[in-house]
Amino acid sequence: MNYKDYIVSDHRVLLGKPVIKGTRLSVEMILRKLGEGATTADLIAMYPHLDKESIQAVLQYS
């Protein structure tokens, strides 16, 4: 897996913070949620447009 397929940084979206492609969900926010104890299943339930691969890409990116 190449995280670049899932994570982009564009100055027009969240001031250039890395986000999951096609969303405004930042890598920072996903990592914070995981650090607070959220599981992959929790994140997918909270944000149905996420998938397991996107979350794995965030972890690989970090």
LUMZA-640569 format. One record per residue (C-alpha): residue in one letter; x, y, z. Coordinates in steps of 0.05 Angstrom, whole numbers, plus 32768, in hexadecimal, padded with zeros to 4 digits. Example, Ala and Ser with C-alpha at 12.3 -4.5 7.8 and 13.67 -1.06 7.14 Angstrom:
residues 2
<rec residuo="a" X="80F6" Y="7FA6" Z="809C"/>
<rec residuo="s" X="8111" Y="7FEB" Z="808F"/>
END
This chain:
residues 62
<rec residuo="m" X="8000" Y="8000" Z="8000"/>
<rec residuo="n" X="8018" Y="8046" Z="7FEF"/>
<rec residuo="y" X="7FFB" Y="807A" Z="801F"/>
<rec residuo="k" X="8000" Y="80AE" Z="7FE7"/>
<rec residuo="d" X="7FC4" Y="808B" Z="7FC6"/>
<rec residuo="y" X="7F9A" Y="809E" Z="8003"/>
<rec residuo="i" X="7FB8" Y="80DE" Z="8021"/>
<rec residuo="v" X="7FBF" Y="8121" Z="7FFF"/>
<rec residuo="s" X="7FD4" Y="8166" Z="8013"/>
<rec residuo="d" X="7FB4" Y="81A1" Z="7FEF"/>
<rec residuo="h" X="7FB9" Y="81E9" Z="8005"/>
<rec residuo="r" X="7F6F" Y="81F2" Z="7FF4"/>
<rec residuo="v" X="7F5A" Y="81BC" Z="8026"/>
<rec residuo="l" X="7F66" Y="81C7" Z="8070"/>
<rec residuo="l" X="7F9F" Y="81F7" Z="8061"/>
<rec residuo="g" X="7FC9" Y="81C0" Z="8043"/>
<rec residuo="k" X="7FC6" Y="818F" Z="807C"/>
<rec residuo="p" X="7FCA" Y="8146" Z="8065"/>
<rec residuo="v" X="7F84" Y="8129" Z="805E"/>
<rec residuo="i" X="7F64" Y="80E9" Z="8046"/>
<rec residuo="k" X="7F58" Y="80F1" Z="7FFC"/>
<rec residuo="g" X="7F12" Y="8109" Z="7FEB"/>
<rec residuo="t" X="7F03" Y="811F" Z="8032"/>
<rec residuo="r" X="7F13" Y="8156" Z="8063"/>
<rec residuo="l" X="7F29" Y="8123" Z="8097"/>
<rec residuo="s" X="7F70" Y="8134" Z="80AC"/>
<rec residuo="v" X="7FA6" Y="8102" Z="80BB"/>
<rec residuo="e" X="7FB0" Y="8126" Z="80FD"/>
<rec residuo="m" X="7F67" Y="811C" Z="8111"/>
<rec residuo="i" X="7F67" Y="80D2" Z="8100"/>
<rec residuo="l" X="7FA7" Y="80C8" Z="8128"/>
<rec residuo="r" X="7F8B" Y="80EF" Z="8163"/>
<rec residuo="k" X="7F4C" Y="80C3" Z="8163"/>
<rec residuo="l" X="7F76" Y="8084" Z="8160"/>
<rec residuo="g" X="7FA1" Y="809F" Z="8199"/>
<rec residuo="e" X="7F62" Y="80AB" Z="81C2"/>
<rec residuo="g" X="7F51" Y="8061" Z="81BB"/>
<rec residuo="a" X="7F24" Y="805F" Z="817D"/>
<rec residuo="t" X="7F2A" Y="8020" Z="8154"/>
<rec residuo="t" X="7F28" Y="801A" Z="8109"/>
<rec residuo="a" X="7EE0" Y="8001" Z="810F"/>
<rec residuo="d" X="7ECE" Y="803E" Z="813A"/>
<rec residuo="l" X="7EEB" Y="806D" Z="8106"/>
<rec residuo="i" X="7EC6" Y="804B" Z="80CD"/>
<rec residuo="a" X="7E86" Y="804F" Z="80F5"/>
<rec residuo="m" X="7E91" Y="809A" Z="8103"/>
<rec residuo="y" X="7EA6" Y="80A9" Z="80BC"/>
<rec residuo="p" X="7E85" Y="8077" Z="808D"/>
<rec residuo="h" X="7EAB" Y="8090" Z="8050"/>
<rec residuo="l" X="7EEC" Y="8078" Z="806F"/>
<rec residuo="d" X="7F06" Y="8033" Z="8063"/>
<rec residuo="k" X="7F39" Y="8007" Z="8084"/>
<rec residuo="e" X="7F6D" Y="8016" Z="804E"/>
<rec residuo="s" X="7F68" Y="8062" Z="805A"/>
<rec residuo="i" X="7F74" Y="8058" Z="80A4"/>
<rec residuo="q" X="7FB0" Y="802B" Z="8096"/>
<rec residuo="a" X="7FCB" Y="8060" Z="8067"/>
<rec residuo="v" X="7FC7" Y="8093" Z="80A0"/>
<rec residuo="l" X="7FEF" Y="8065" Z="80CC"/>
<rec residuo="q" X="8022" Y="8059" Z="8095"/>
<rec residuo="y" X="8027" Y="80A4" Z="8089"/>
<rec residuo="s" X="8034" Y="80B2" Z="80D2"/>
END
